Amino acid sequence: MTLPNRRSFLSTTTSTAAAIGVTASTAKSYGRVIGANDRLGVGVIGGGVIGNAHFDVINKLKESNNLLPVAVSDCWMTRAEAGKRKIGADAAYSEYKRLIDRKEIDYVVVATPEHWHWTMTIDAMDAGKAVYCEKPLTHTIPEAQAVVKKQKETGKPLQVGVQAMSDDSYITARDAIRKGVIGKVIQAQIEYVRRYDSKKGPWREPELVAQHATKPADLDWNAWLGSAKKTDWNPNHYFEWRCYSAYSGGICTDLFIHRITRIMKACDLLYPRRVVGMGGIWQWPDGRDLPDNIEMICEYPRGMTVYVLGTMSNRVGIDHLIRGYRGTLKFTKTGWVAEDKDGKILAEHTKTGGEDQNLHHTNLHNHIRNGETLNCPVELGLAGVVAVNMANESWRSSKMIGWDKVNEKMVPADTLHLSHEPEV
Ligand SMILES: NC(=O)c1ccc[n+]([C@@H]2O[C@H](COP(=O)([O-])OP(=O)(O)OC[C@H]3O[C@@H](n4cnc5c(N)ncnc54)[C@H](O)[C@@H]3O)[C@@H](O)[C@H]2O)c1
């Protein structure tokens, strides 16, 4: 698959914050005409950790949401067969294209490592399917741009798997901020903190790696590698792919994407203007080529920064806050509260639901059947991929990275003539 010409991409995508929450696709533009009461056929590609969480969702929603589990694909046939049994599908495939070819499938869940997301999502949309693509939308920015372009061309529904977008805290915070409840917004902070075992750093799976020193006979290793560089069987790569930049962006793409997307939704943000990522392979220099600790700061053209604290070595976090001139909005376990400088409550919200894959799937079902607005549309998925890739590039290159709006790509910030004043 070749990446799109940048100009043709630009001509088919929207690039304003207003695009968030709106996609061109509605129930009307969907290939098979699906009525409100029609059963939705579903297929899942990837029967690993999150694939199993999707199987649970399908089992839970099968009756209430009128779903038909059709097929599971995994290039490790043992996993495909296990998934088939778990959801009561009628087929298990090693090759994902056989799943995509099934006419009974209306939507495909992509639950494979990052480097496969764009190809599978595009292939599924080309085959007339809706897609629930796990986060991050893609591994790289050009891949995400290609997916956006395809989504615009086909009009196929695409839900990006940042399931916190189905927690109504963020959309209600956005509405309050738009109304001026906290005044002019100038800064936000959020975090993702964990504390890993001292002998086993982030995402290491020594037991699984030791058990599979020899490749399982029914695992198609070349299929797993896909467009990545061909190597001999490597259980570290298979089980610990988040440690390697050939398949993942590590902490930024795996974890920060969950967090930055919340702030982007609440503050109507799209592409950052400048981004810095700082961190290192400080505690677990074990052959990984991505940081084991990293933080990022994004500056947005409206004139605000977003700080994402990250550490995998200490789980003491910070409040998730949006700071305005008039007040501060704080996300809590139950929703959010906005207070002025003296602690007077300006507004508050008790959330319905939460960071829940069941709600996120249901939102896609309602979008396909009734045109309900998608909670994590492709434009938001792309903008998240842009921010986290800029942070990783800043870390890699020891440079501040800027967003080149004309050519829609990241470049060293000092090569652009970027303003220090609000642009919107
Ligand atoms: N939304 C969330 O909270 C959340 C949580 C965990 C993981 N994820 C995301 O889900 C995705 C998968 O993560 P995981 O932890 O389940 O990974 P995993 O390695 O446990 O599972 C991935 C599966 O995909 C299969 N696969 C790879 N290439 C394939 C191909 N060409 N054809 C068919 N199957 C193929 C693998 O064999 C494996 O079974 C990632 O994008 C990850 O970021 C999201």
The ligand as a Tripos MOL2 file, in Angstrom:
@<TRIPOS>MOLECULE
LIG
   44    48     1     0     0
SMALL
NO_CHARGES

@<TRIPOS>ATOM
      1 N1         -8.3450    0.8430   24.2280 N.am      1 LIG1
      2 C1         -7.5890    0.3150   25.1730 C.2       1 LIG1
      3 O1         -7.7380    0.5920   26.3670 O.2       1 LIG1
      4 C2         -6.5030   -0.6420   24.7670 C.ar      1 LIG1
      5 C3         -5.9040   -1.4860   25.6990 C.ar      1 LIG1
      6 C4         -4.9330   -2.3880   25.2460 C.ar      1 LIG1
      7 C5         -4.5650   -2.4050   23.9020 C.ar      1 LIG1
      8 N2         -5.1300   -1.5440   23.0390 N.ar      1 LIG1
      9 C6         -4.7530   -1.5060   21.6250 C.3       1 LIG1
     10 O2         -5.1850   -2.7020   20.9940 O.3       1 LIG1
     11 C7         -4.2550   -3.0960   19.9870 C.3       1 LIG1
     12 C8         -3.7870   -4.5140   20.2880 C.3       1 LIG1
     13 O3         -3.1530   -4.5450   21.5430 O.3       1 LIG1
     14 P1         -3.0140   -5.9150   22.3540 P.3       1 LIG1
     15 O4         -2.4780   -5.5550   23.6790 O.co2     1 LIG1
     16 O5         -4.2830   -6.6770   22.2840 O.co2     1 LIG1
     17 O6         -1.8880   -6.6670   21.4810 O.3       1 LIG1
     18 P2         -1.6080   -8.2210   21.4380 P.3       1 LIG1
     19 O7         -0.2340   -8.3850   20.9200 O.co2     1 LIG1
     20 O8         -1.9810   -8.8420   22.7460 O.co2     1 LIG1
     21 O9         -2.6680   -8.7630   20.3620 O.3       1 LIG1
     22 C9         -2.5820   -8.4340   19.0080 C.3       1 LIG1
     23 C10        -3.0390   -9.6330   18.1920 C.3       1 LIG1
     24 O10        -3.0450   -9.2610   16.8090 O.3       1 LIG1
     25 C11        -2.6220  -10.3850   16.0650 C.3       1 LIG1
     26 N3         -2.1420   -9.9620   14.7530 N.ar      1 LIG1
     27 C12        -1.0230   -9.2560   14.4490 C.ar      1 LIG1
     28 N4         -0.8910   -9.1250   13.1380 N.ar      1 LIG1
     29 C13        -1.9580   -9.7570   12.5760 C.ar      1 LIG1
     30 C14        -2.3520   -9.9790   11.2310 C.ar      1 LIG1
     31 N5         -1.6440   -9.5300   10.1920 N.pl3     1 LIG1
     32 N6         -3.4970  -10.6700   11.0190 N.ar      1 LIG1
     33 C15        -4.2380  -11.1510   12.0610 C.ar      1 LIG1
     34 N7         -3.8770  -10.9830   13.3530 N.ar      1 LIG1
     35 C16        -2.7580  -10.2860   13.6040 C.ar      1 LIG1
     36 C17        -1.5220  -10.9980   16.9220 C.3       1 LIG1
     37 O11        -1.2310  -12.3180   16.5740 O.3       1 LIG1
     38 C18        -2.1010  -10.8270   18.3220 C.3       1 LIG1
     39 O12        -2.8270  -11.9690   18.7240 O.3       1 LIG1
     40 C19        -3.1400   -2.0470   20.0240 C.3       1 LIG1
     41 O13        -3.4000   -1.0550   19.0780 O.3       1 LIG1
     42 C20        -3.2550   -1.4580   21.4080 C.3       1 LIG1
     43 O14        -2.7780   -0.1340   21.4820 O.3       1 LIG1
     44 C21        -6.1130   -0.6850   23.4400 C.ar      1 LIG1
@<TRIPOS>BOND
     1     1     2 1
     2     2     3 2
     3     2     4 1
     4     4     5 ar
     5     4    44 ar
     6     5     6 ar
     7     6     7 ar
     8     7     8 ar
     9     8     9 1
    10     8    44 ar
    11     9    10 1
    12     9    42 1
    13    10    11 1
    14    11    12 1
    15    11    40 1
    16    12    13 1
    17    13    14 1
    18    14    15 2
    19    14    16 1
    20    14    17 1
    21    17    18 1
    22    18    19 2
    23    18    20 1
    24    18    21 1
    25    21    22 1
    26    22    23 1
    27    23    24 1
    28    23    38 1
    29    24    25 1
    30    25    26 1
    31    25    36 1
    32    26    27 ar
    33    26    35 ar
    34    27    28 ar
    35    28    29 ar
    36    29    30 ar
    37    29    35 ar
    38    30    31 1
    39    30    32 ar
    40    32    33 ar
    41    33    34 ar
    42    34    35 ar
    43    36    37 1
    44    36    38 1
    45    38    39 1
    46    40    41 1
    47    40    42 1
    48    42    43 1
@<TRIPOS>SUBSTRUCTURE
     1 LIG1         1 GROUP 0 **** ****
